[in-house]
Amino acid sequence: MGLLGVANREGGYSCDQQEYLEAIAPAVMQVLQRRKSEEELRETYVNLCRGREERFLTMANAIPQLA
C-alpha cells in the first residue's frame, strides 16, 4: 500500500528500533486512510450542498412562470 520512510541514521537502526518502526506502521496507515476518507466525505458533502442549492435556485426561478 505504501512505504514508511525514515531518515538514514549513522550506524543504522538496531533490531529493537526496526521492530518499533514496524509496529507503528499499521497505526500510521490507519491515520492516513482515515484522513483520506474524511476528505472524501467532506468533498461529497460539498457537492451535495451545491446540488441542493442549484435545485433550489431552479425552483425559485420557476415561481414567477408558475404564477
C-alpha positions in Angstrom: 0.0 0.0 0.0 2.7 2.4 0.8 6.1 3.0 2.3 7.1 4.4 5.6 10.5 6.0 5.2 12.8 7.1 8.0 16.0 9.1 7.7 19.3 7.5 7.5 21.0 7.1 10.8 24.7 6.8 11.3 25.2 3.2 12.2 21.8 2.2 11.1 18.9 1.1 13.3 19.0 -1.6 15.9 16.7 -4.7 15.7 14.6 -3.2 18.5 14.3 0.1 16.7 13.3 -1.7 13.5 10.7 -3.7 15.4 9.2 -0.5 16.9 9.0 1.1 13.4 7.3 -2.0 12.0 4.9 -1.9 15.0 3.8 1.7 14.4 3.5 1.3 10.6 -0.1 0.0 10.7 -1.2 2.8 13.0 0.3 5.4 10.6 -1.5 3.7 7.7 -4.8 3.9 9.6 -4.4 7.6 10.3 -3.6 8.3 6.6 -6.6 6.2 5.5 -8.9 7.9 7.9 -7.8 11.4 6.7 -8.3 10.4 3.1 -11.8 9.1 4.0 -12.7 12.3 5.9 -11.5 14.4 2.9 -13.7 12.3 0.5 -16.6 12.6 2.8 -16.1 16.4 3.0 -16.0 16.6 -0.8 -19.1 14.6 -1.1 -20.9 16.9 1.4 -19.9 20.0 -0.5 -21.1 18.5 -3.8 -24.4 17.5 -2.2 -24.9 21.1 -0.9 -24.1 22.6 -4.3 -26.7 20.2 -5.9 -29.3 21.2 -3.4 -28.6 24.9 -3.9 -28.8 24.5 -7.7 -32.2 22.7 -7.4 -33.5 25.4 -5.0 -32.4 28.2 -7.4 -34.1 26.4 -10.3 -37.3 26.1 -8.4 -37.1 29.7 -7.1 -36.6 31.0 -10.6 -39.6 28.9 -11.9 -42.0 30.5 -9.4 -42.7 33.6 -11.5 -43.5 31.5 -14.5 -45.9 29.3 -12.5 -47.7 32.4 -11.2 
